[in-house]
Amino acid sequence: MKKFLLSRTFLIQIIIAAIIVFSLIFFTMYGLKIYTKHGESYPVPNFEGMNQDEAVQIAANQNLKVEIVDSVYTDDVAPGEIIDQVPEAGFRVKESRTIFLTINSTQPEQVILPKLTDISYRQAQVLIENSGFKVGEISYQPSEYNDLVLSVQIDSVNVKPGKKISKGTNIDLIIGRTQGNTATPLPNLIGLSIEEAENTLTHAMLNMGVLIYDETIISKDDSTNARVWKQNPNPKIVGNVNLGSSVDIWITIDELKIEETSGPEL
């Protein structure tokens, strides 16, 4: 046995066997690489802003697939427009990969209006926001009950609880106010974004008046990043205003304007 193991014939057989094993491993790995196209990936196109037909065509040109998996409603973009995608644009994937898309619904979601009367304004505000609505105009009527919601309106028409209403609708409230308690401190909105200013006014039981854009606001991104640089009434002059009053605001992306008006009154 020792003589056979040390023989030239055995060594040749060992070498041949090693070559065969190595060849099998090499060709198997090479074949798998070709089959799976290992290392070959392509950047995902940006489908946001397209409609479904455009996305399907672009995906086909890139050897990709698309699938609509969800829809939400927003009034900021056109109905049927793609607003989100997974994976996101630029992410590298292999061909035939499915890209999952979210589109803007053609119709807003319908939500049941909760009962908002005979409760306090603060309770009504929470219910409105939790239901996906927005607090609209606030007005006041004399009442023996202070801050009690007397009626609910949409576009000056009274609405009752249980009615299905489009999500995001402005809900106007008529609030009871006892005599001699009609004023509230005027908040300073300088430096706030539009959303922050609107929320601040709502919490103060005031209304957003005219929204005025200056010449620096050109694009949608500008309006998103803009902040208040002026308001009327001016909180440096007027301390208190009547509940339900409207406050006009001017917005800009010019930081110098904001700094000049946010400083102390000279």
C-alpha positions in Angstrom: 0.0 0.0 0.0 2.8 2.3 0.9 4.5 1.6 -2.4 1.2 2.3 -4.3 0.6 5.6 -2.5 4.1 6.8 -3.4 3.8 5.6 -7.0 3.7 7.9 -10.0 0.4 6.3 -11.1 -1.3 7.4 -7.9 0.1 10.9 -8.0 -1.1 11.3 -11.6 -4.6 10.2 -10.5 -4.6 12.6 -7.6 -3.6 15.5 -9.9 -6.3 14.5 -12.4 -8.9 14.3 -9.7 -7.9 17.7 -8.4 -8.1 19.2 -11.8 -11.6 17.7 -12.3 -12.9 19.0 -8.9 -11.4 22.5 -9.6 -12.9 22.6 -13.0 -16.3 21.6 -11.7 -16.2 24.3 -9.0 -15.0 26.9 -11.5 -17.6 26.2 -14.2 -20.4 26.0 -11.5 -19.5 29.4 -10.1 -19.1 30.9 -13.5 -22.5 29.5 -14.6 -24.1 30.9 -11.5 -22.6 34.2 -12.1 -24.0 34.3 -15.6 -27.4 33.0 -14.5 -27.8 35.5 -11.7 -25.9 38.3 -13.5 -23.8 38.8 -10.4 -22.6 42.4 -9.9 -24.9 43.8 -12.6 -27.3 46.4 -11.2 -29.1 49.4 -12.5 -30.2 52.7 -10.8 -33.9 53.0 -10.2 -35.5 55.9 -12.2 -37.3 58.6 -10.4 -41.0 57.9 -11.0 -42.3 60.6 -8.7 -44.4 63.1 -10.6 -45.3 60.7 -13.4 -48.6 59.0 -14.0 -49.0 55.2 -14.1 -48.7 54.8 -17.9 -45.5 56.9 -18.0 -44.0 54.9 -15.1 -44.8 51.6 -16.9 -43.1 52.8 -20.1 -40.0 54.0 -18.3 -39.7 50.9 -16.2 -40.0 48.7 -19.3 -37.2 50.6 -21.0 -35.0 49.9 -17.9 -36.0 46.2 -17.8 -37.9 46.9 -14.5 -41.5 46.4 -13.4 -43.8 48.7 -11.4 -46.7 47.9 -9.2 -49.2 50.3 -7.5 -49.4 49.2 -3.9 -51.1 52.2 -2.2 -52.9 55.4 -2.8 -53.3 58.5 -0.6 -54.9 61.8 -1.2 -53.2 65.2 -1.2 -54.4 68.4 -2.9 -50.7 69.4 -3.5 -50.3 67.2 -6.6 -52.5 66.1 -9.5 -54.8 63.0 -9.2 -53.1 59.8 -10.3 -49.6 61.2 -9.9 -46.9 59.1 -8.3 -45.9 60.5 -4.9 -43.7 57.8 -3.5 -41.7 54.7 -4.5 -39.8 51.8 -3.0 -36.8 51.5 -3.6 -36.2 55.2 -4.0 -34.7 56.8 -7.0 -31.0 56.1 -7.5 -31.0 52.8 -5.6 -29.3 50.1 -7.6 -31.3 46.9 -8.4 -31.1 44.0 -10.8 -33.2 43.9 -13.9 -36.8 42.6 -13.6 -37.0 44.0 -10.1 -40.5 45.3 -9.2 -40.7 48.9 -8.0 -43.6 49.6 -5.6 -45.4 52.9 -6.2 -47.8 55.0 -4.2 -50.1 57.3 -6.2 -52.3 60.3 -5.3 -55.9 59.2 -5.2 -58.4 60.8 -7.5 -60.8 61.2 -4.6 -60.0 62.3 -1.0 -60.7 59.8 1.7 -64.1 60.2 3.2 -64.3 60.5 7.0 -67.3 60.6 9.3 -67.7 64.0 11.1 -67.7 63.5 14.9 -70.0 65.3 17.2 -68.4 68.7 17.9 -71.2 70.7 19.5 -71.8 71.1 23.2 -68.1 70.5 24.0 -65.3 73.0 24.6 -63.4 74.5 21.7 -60.2 72.7 22.8 -62.0 69.3 22.7 -63.5 70.1 19.3 -60.0 71.1 18.0 -58.5 67.8 19.1 -61.4 65.8 17.5 -61.1 67.7 14.3 -57.4 67.2 13.9 -57.5 63.6 15.0 -60.2 62.9 12.3 -58.0 64.4 9.6 -59.9 67.7 9.2 -58.6 71.2 9.7 -60.0 73.9 11.9 -61.4 76.6 9.6 -62.9 80.0 10.5 -63.8 80.7 14.1 -66.6 83.0 15.0 -68.3 83.9 18.2 -71.9 84.4 19.5 -73.1 85.6 22.9 -73.8 82.6 25.1 -74.0 81.9 28.8 -71.4 79.1 28.3 -67.9 80.3 27.6 -65.9 78.5 24.8 -68.7 76.0 24.1 -69.1 75.0 20.4 -72.6 76.1 19.4 -72.6 75.0 15.8 -70.4 73.5 13.0 -70.3 74.8 9.5 -68.7 74.0 6.1 -68.8 76.8 3.6 -71.4 78.7 5.8 -73.7 75.7 5.8 -74.5 73.9 9.1 -73.5 70.2 9.1 -74.5 67.5 11.5 -72.3 64.7 13.0 -72.2 61.4 11.2 -71.9 63.0 7.7 -69.1 61.7 5.5 -66.8 64.5 4.5 -63.6 64.6 2.5 -60.4 64.4 4.7 -58.6 67.7 5.0 -61.8 69.8 4.8 -61.9 73.0 6.8 -64.4 72.8 9.6 -65.7 76.2 10.7 -66.8 76.6 14.3 -69.2 79.0 16.1 -68.1 79.4 19.7 -70.1 80.7 22.6 -68.7 83.7 24.4 -69.9 85.4 27.6 -70.0 89.1 27.8 -66.9 90.9 28.9 -64.5 88.1 27.9 -63.9 88.7 24.2 -60.2 89.7 24.0 -57.1 87.6 23.7 -53.3 88.4 23.5 -52.1 88.8 19.9 -49.3 86.3 19.3 -46.1 87.3 17.6 -45.8 85.3 14.3 -42.5 86.8 13.0 -40.1 84.1 12.0 -42.7 81.3 11.9 -43.5 79.1 8.9 -47.0 79.3 7.4 -48.0 76.1 9.2 -46.6 77.2 12.5 -48.3 80.6 12.2 -51.7 79.0 11.3 -51.4 76.6 14.3 -50.5 79.4 16.6 -53.5 81.5 15.5 -55.8 78.5 15.9 -54.6 77.9 19.4 -55.2 81.6 20.2 -58.8 81.3 18.8 -57.9 83.6 15.9 -58.2 83.3 12.2 -55.6 83.4 9.4 -56.3 86.4 7.2 -54.7 87.4 4.0 -51.4 85.5 3.1 -49.1 87.7 1.1 -46.0 86.4 -0.7 -43.1 88.8 -1.4 -41.0 88.8 -4.6 -38.5 86.2 -3.2 -41.2 83.4 -3.4 -40.8 81.8 -6.8 -41.2 78.1 -6.4 -43.2 75.6 -4.3 -40.0 74.9 -2.2 -39.7 78.7 -1.5 -43.2 78.8 -0.1 -42.5 75.8 2.0 -39.3 77.3 3.5 -40.7 80.8 3.8 -41.3 82.5 7.1 -43.4 85.4 8.4 -41.6 88.8 8.3 -44.6 91.0 8.9 -48.1 90.7 10.3 -51.2 92.9 10.7 -52.2 93.8 13.4 -48.6 94.4 14.7 -48.0 92.7 18.1 -45.6 95.5 18.9 -48.4 98.0 18.7 -51.5 96.0 19.5 -51.5 93.9 22.7 -55.0 92.3 22.6 -57.5 91.6 19.8 -61.0 90.3 19.8 -61.4 86.5 19.7 -62.1 85.3 16.1 -60.2 88.3 14.6 -58.2 87.7 11.4 -54.4 88.3 11.2 -52.8 89.0 7.9 -49.3 87.8 7.4 -46.5 88.5 4.9 -43.9 85.8 4.1 -40.4 85.7 2.6 -37.2 83.7 2.4 -35.2 86.9 2.8 -33.5 86.3 6.2 -32.6 90.0 6.4 -36.2 91.1 6.3 -37.1 88.6 9.1 -34.2 89.8 11.3 -35.1 93.5 10.8 -38.7 93.0 11.9 -38.1 90.5 14.7 -35.9 92.8 16.6 -37.2 95.0 19.5 -39.2 98.1 18.7 -37.0 101.2 18.5 
